[in-house]
Amino acid sequence: MVKKLSFVVCLLFFGVLLPAQQLTRFAVVDLSRVYMSFLRDSRAVRDWEDASAQVQREVDRRNSEIQELQSRKVNAELQGNEDRALDLETQIYRRTEALREYYQVKIAELEDRKRRLSQSDSFLEQVYDEIRFIAESEGYSTVLSLKENSSILWYSPTVDITDKLIQNLIAKAGR
C-alpha cells in the first residue's frame, strides 16, 4: 500500500514538474528580406529598385565630377597656380557637401518608400499568418524580427526561419 501510494505521489510529482520545465524556443525573421523577396515581381518593388538605381547613377556622376575637380586642382598646384587651386578646392568642398546632403535625403526617401511598401495591410496579414503557422508547427514560442529588434546580439542560423517563410509564401501564391 505504501509502495502504491509513493508511486502515485511520484507520478503526480513528475506529471506536474515536467510540463513546467518546457524550454522556450525562439526564432528570428528578416522581414525586409521577406518583403523584398516576395514582392520582387510587383510594380511597386520595381519602381523602388529603379529609383534606387537612379540615385546610385546620380551619386556616381557627382563623384566623377568631384574626382575631375580634384585632378584639375592637383594640376593647378603642380603648375604653381595657387588661386586656381584654391578656387577648385572651394568647388570640391561645395560639391562634396551637396553630394553628402543629396545622398542622405535620397536614402531617407528610399527607406521610407521601402517601409511603406513592406507595410501593405493584406500582405502584412499574410506574412504574420504564415509566421504564426511556422512557429506553431515547429514549436517556437516567440519569433523576433532581426531588423526591428536591435537587442538581438547573436542568434544561431538554425533559428532563422526567413527562407522557410519566403518559400511558404511563394508556394501559397502559386508561383
ZADO-785014 format. One line per 4 residues: number of its first residue (from 1); their letters; for each residue x negated, y, z negated of N, C-alpha, C. Coordinates in steps of 0.02 Angstrom, whole numbers, plus 50000, padded with zeros to 5 digits. Each point is the difference from the previous one (the first is absolute). Example, Ala and Ser with C-alpha at 12.3 -4.5 7.8 and 13.67 -1.06 7.14 Angstrom:
<paros>
1	as	49340,49716,49610,50045,50059,50000,49955,50060,50000  50018,50053,50036,49958,50059,49997,50039,50055,49963 $
</paros>
This chain:
<paros>
1	mvkk	49959,49941,50000,50041,50059,50000,49956,50063,50000  49948,50000,49960,49955,50057,49995,49962,50007,50067  49982,49944,50031,49965,50004,50064,50046,50029,50053  50065,49979,49999,50047,50027,50049,50011,50074,49989 $
5	lsfv	50004,50020,49938,50011,50070,49983,49939,50043,50021  49940,49974,49986,49940,50038,50020,49993,50002,50076  50021,49946,50033,49998,49999,50073,50048,50052,50029  50060,50005,49973,50049,50049,50022,49975,50071,49987 $
9	vcll	49969,50010,49943,49973,50066,49983,49945,50018,50048  49956,49952,50017,49946,50013,50048,50029,50017,50069  50051,49964,50022,50031,50014,50064,50031,50071,50001  50034,50018,49946,50028,50066,49995,49945,50054,50000 $
13	ffgv	49948,49986,49963,49943,50047,49995,49969,50012,50069  49985,49947,50036,49970,50007,50067,50050,50027,50051  50063,49983,49992,50052,50025,50045,50009,50075,49994  49987,50028,49940,50006,50072,49990,49936,50036,50021 $
17	llpa	49942,49971,49985,49936,50034,50013,49977,49997,50072  50012,49946,50034,49974,49993,50068,50027,50054,50048  50065,50013,50001,50023,50054,50045,49972,50068,49981  49986,50012,49937,49973,50065,49979,49928,50010,50024 $
21	qqlt	49966,49947,50019,49931,50006,50022,49993,50003,50076  50054,50013,50034,49998,50005,50073,49958,50060,50019  49956,49990,50049,49956,50054,50023,50038,50048,50045  49983,50063,49995,50027,50050,50044,49956,50003,50062 $
25	rfav	50030,49992,50058,49961,50001,50062,50014,50065,50037  49947,50031,50024,50005,50062,50037,49981,49989,50073  50028,50040,50042,49981,50001,50071,49990,50073,50020  49964,50011,50054,49990,50068,50025,50020,50003,50073 $
29	vdls	50021,50059,50023,50021,50011,50069,49973,50068,50022  49972,50002,50060,49979,50063,50031,50058,50022,50044  50045,50040,49973,50061,50019,50036,49985,50041,50063  49950,50042,49998,49986,50039,50061,49979,49955,50057 $
33	rvym	49963,49947,49984,49981,49952,50052,50061,49962,50026  50046,49984,49955,50062,49966,50020,50039,50044,50048  50010,50063,49982,50039,50045,50042,49968,50009,50068  49935,50012,50001,49967,50012,50064,49998,49936,50043 $
37	sflr	49992,49943,49969,49999,49937,50038,50069,49984,50028  50051,50007,49959,50066,49981,50021,50031,50050,50048  49987,50063,49988,50031,50051,50041,49957,50022,50059  49944,49965,50012,49953,50020,50052,50033,50010,50068 $
41	dsra	50050,49960,50015,50032,50004,50065,50053,50055,50004  50014,50032,49944,50053,50051,50001,49975,50065,50031  50045,50038,50026,49984,50064,50032,49968,50048,49949  50026,50001,49939,49975,50045,49949,49927,49986,49984 $
45	vrdw	49982,49936,49997,49930,49983,49985,49956,50018,50059  50023,49988,50060,49961,50019,50059,49989,50076,50002  50052,50038,49982,49993,50073,49997,49948,50020,49948  50002,49967,49942,49951,50014,49947,49929,49984,50024 $
49	edas	49992,49943,50032,49934,49980,50026,49976,50049,50053  50046,50024,50043,49981,50050,50050,49978,50065,49967  50038,50022,49950,49982,50062,49965,49932,49992,49965  49989,49942,49971,49936,49987,49967,49942,50002,50049 $
53	aqvq	50010,49970,50059,49949,50000,50051,49988,50071,50026  50052,50039,50007,49994,50069,50023,49959,50041,49950  50014,49991,49936,49961,50035,49948,49927,49980,50005  49987,49936,50009,49930,49977,50004,49965,50030,50061 $
57	revd	50036,50004,50057,49970,50030,50060,49983,50073,49987  50045,50036,49967,49987,50071,49985,49941,50008,49952  49996,49957,49950,49943,50001,49953,49935,49987,50038  50001,49951,50044,49940,49984,50039,49980,50059,50045 $
61	rrns	50050,50032,50031,49986,50057,50043,49968,50057,49960  50029,50014,49943,49973,50054,49958,49930,49983,49974  49990,49938,49983,49933,49979,49977,49949,50009,50056  50019,49984,50061,49954,50010,50057,49983,50073,50009 $
65	eiqe	50049,50044,49993,49987,50071,50006,49951,50023,49946  50010,49976,49939,49955,50019,49945,49930,49974,50013  49994,49939,50025,49934,49973,50015,49966,50040,50056  50039,50022,50049,49973,50041,50054,49974,50066,49971 $
69	lqsr	50038,50030,49956,49978,50063,49968,49937,49989,49959  49997,49943,49965,49939,49986,49962,49939,49992,50045  50010,49969,50057,49946,49992,50048,49977,50068,50026  50048,50043,50016,49984,50067,50024,49965,50041,49946 $
73	kvna	50020,49990,49938,49968,50035,49944,49926,49980,49994  49988,49935,50004,49931,49974,49996,49958,50031,50057  50028,50002,50061,49965,50030,50057,49985,50074,49988  50049,50036,49972,49991,50071,49986,49944,50010,49948 $
77	elqg	49999,49956,49950,49948,50005,49948,49931,49985,50030  49997,49951,50045,49936,49983,50032,49975,50057,50045  50047,50037,50028,49982,50057,50043,49987,50063,49960  50011,49997,49934,49988,50057,49957,50055,50052,50001 $
81	nedr	50059,49981,50025,50057,50046,50004,50041,49992,49935  49979,50036,49948,50032,49994,49934,50071,50025,50000  50014,50055,50036,50068,50027,50002,50049,49949,50031  49978,49971,50055,50043,49949,50033,50009,49939,49955 $
85	aldl	49947,49979,49966,50004,49942,49955,50048,50015,49942  49998,50061,49973,50044,50019,49945,50073,50002,50024  50011,50026,50060,50067,50001,50029,50027,49929,50009  49958,49957,50025,50021,49930,50010,50012,49966,49933 $
89	etqi	49960,50015,49950,50010,49971,49932,50069,50020,49974  50020,50063,50010,50066,50024,49978,50055,49963,50038  49991,49992,50065,50050,49963,50040,50006,49928,49976  49943,49969,49986,50000,49930,49976,50037,49995,49935 $
93	yrrt	49987,50046,49955,50033,49999,49934,50076,50007,50009  50021,50050,50040,50072,50011,50010,50035,49940,50031  49968,49973,50050,50031,49942,50034,50001,49938,49956  49948,49991,49960,49999,49944,49953,50056,50007,49949 $
97	ealr	50009,50060,49974,50054,50011,49952,50068,49991,50033  50008,50024,50061,50063,49991,50036,50014,49926,50012  49947,49964,50018,50008,49928,50010,50020,49965,49936  49969,50017,49946,50016,49970,49935,50073,50013,49981 $
101	eyyq	50022,50062,50009,50069,50018,49985,50048,49963,50046  49985,49999,50065,50041,49964,50048,50007,49927,49981  49944,49969,49984,49999,49929,49984,50043,49987,49938  49993,50041,49948,50039,49990,49939,50074,50007,50013 $
105	vkia	50020,50051,50037,50070,50011,50015,50029,49942,50042  49964,49980,50052,50025,49948,50044,50003,49932,49965  49951,49985,49959,50001,49937,49962,50060,50000,49952  50012,50056,49967,50058,50004,49955,50065,49990,50040 $
109	eled	50005,50030,50059,50060,49991,50042,50008,49927,50020  49945,49969,50021,50004,49930,50021,50020,49954,49942  49972,50013,49941,50017,49960,49942,50074,50009,49982  50025,50061,50006,50071,50012,49986,50044,49963,50050 $
113	rkrr	49982,50002,50064,50038,49963,50050,49999,49926,49987  49942,49974,49980,49993,49929,49985,50042,49981,49940  50001,50043,49949,50040,49987,49940,50074,49999,50017  50022,50049,50040,50071,50001,50020,50018,49939,50041 $
117	lsqs	49956,49981,50044,50010,49942,50042,50009,49937,49957  49959,49994,49949,50002,49940,49959,50058,50000,49950  50037,50055,49996,50055,50002,49952,50068,49996,50032  50003,49972,50058,50064,49988,50033,50041,49955,49955 $
121	dsfl	50061,50022,49983,50041,49965,49951,50014,49927,50018  50021,49987,50062,50017,49931,50018,49939,49955,50000  49944,50025,50026,49940,49959,50001,49973,49991,49929  50003,50052,49960,49976,49996,49931,50040,49948,49961 $
125	eqvy	50064,49999,50011,50043,49950,49967,49981,49929,50023  49988,49992,50063,49980,49935,50027,49933,49977,49970  49953,50047,49995,49935,49984,49971,50007,49978,49927  50039,50038,49962,50008,49982,49929,50037,49934,49991 $
129	deir	50048,49987,50043,50035,49935,49996,49951,49943,50014  49956,50009,50049,49952,49948,50017,49948,49993,49945  49979,50054,49969,49953,49997,49944,50032,49960,49943  50064,50015,49986,50036,49964,49947,50002,49925,50015 $
133	fiae	50015,49983,50064,50004,49930,50019,49933,49965,49990  49946,50030,50024,49933,49970,49993,49981,49993,49926  50013,50052,49962,49983,49999,49929,50038,49945,49963  50064,49995,50013,50040,49949,49965,49981,49930,50023 $
137	segy	49988,49991,50065,49986,49933,50025,49929,49977,49981  49954,50047,49989,49932,49980,49983,49983,50011,49926  50049,50020,49961,49991,50005,49927,49964,50063,49976  50001,50054,50039,49971,50063,49976,50052,50038,49960 $
141	stvl	49980,50025,49943,50047,50038,49960,49993,50075,50012  49945,50021,50030,49989,50071,50015,49962,50006,50065  50020,50048,50042,49965,50015,50062,49982,50074,49998  49935,50015,50008,49976,50068,49996,49980,50025,50070 $
145	slke	50008,50064,50011,49979,50031,50063,49927,50021,49993  49958,49979,50046,49929,50016,49997,49987,50075,50006  50032,50033,50045,49985,50070,50014,50032,50047,49949  50058,49984,49976,50037,50045,49956,49982,49992,49927 $
149	nssi	49965,49948,49982,49983,49989,49931,49925,50002,49992  49975,50058,49982,49927,50009,49997,49969,49966,49939  50040,49971,49957,49972,49967,49941,49977,49928,50014  50009,49976,50061,49976,49933,50018,49925,50007,50013 $
153	lwys	49960,49972,49956,49928,50005,50006,49971,49941,50039  50031,49943,49995,49976,49940,50034,50058,49952,50006  50000,49961,50053,50049,49947,50009,49969,49946,50043  50023,49940,49991,49977,49944,50040,50038,50001,50066 $
157	ptvd	49967,49989,50055,50035,49997,50065,50055,49947,50002  49997,49952,49955,50051,49948,49999,50068,50026,49978  50003,50058,49968,50065,50028,49979,50025,50053,50048  49963,50013,50054,50022,50049,50050,50049,49966,50048 $
161	itdk	50062,50021,49997,50053,49968,50040,50017,50043,50062  49958,50048,50017,50013,50045,50056,50010,49962,50065  49953,49955,50017,50005,49964,50063,50063,49956,50002  50016,49968,49945,50059,49958,49998,50063,50043,50009 $
165	liqn	50001,50058,49970,50057,50045,50007,50008,50022,50073  49945,50018,50032,50002,50020,50070,50026,49943,50044  49974,49940,49988,50022,49942,50039,50074,49987,49991  50025,50003,49938,50071,49988,49987,50044,50053,50034 $
169	liak	49979,50064,49997,50039,50053,50031,50002,49991,50076  49944,49983,50029,49997,49989,50072,50045,49940,50020  49996,49947,49960,50041,49941,50015,50074,50016,49995  50019,50040,49951,50071,50018,49992,50023,50048,50055 $
173	agr	49954,50038,50027,50018,50046,50054,50004,49963,50067  49979,49937,50001,50005,49959,50060,49948,50014,50052  49941,50024,49977,49945,50014,50047,49962,49938,50015 $
</paros>
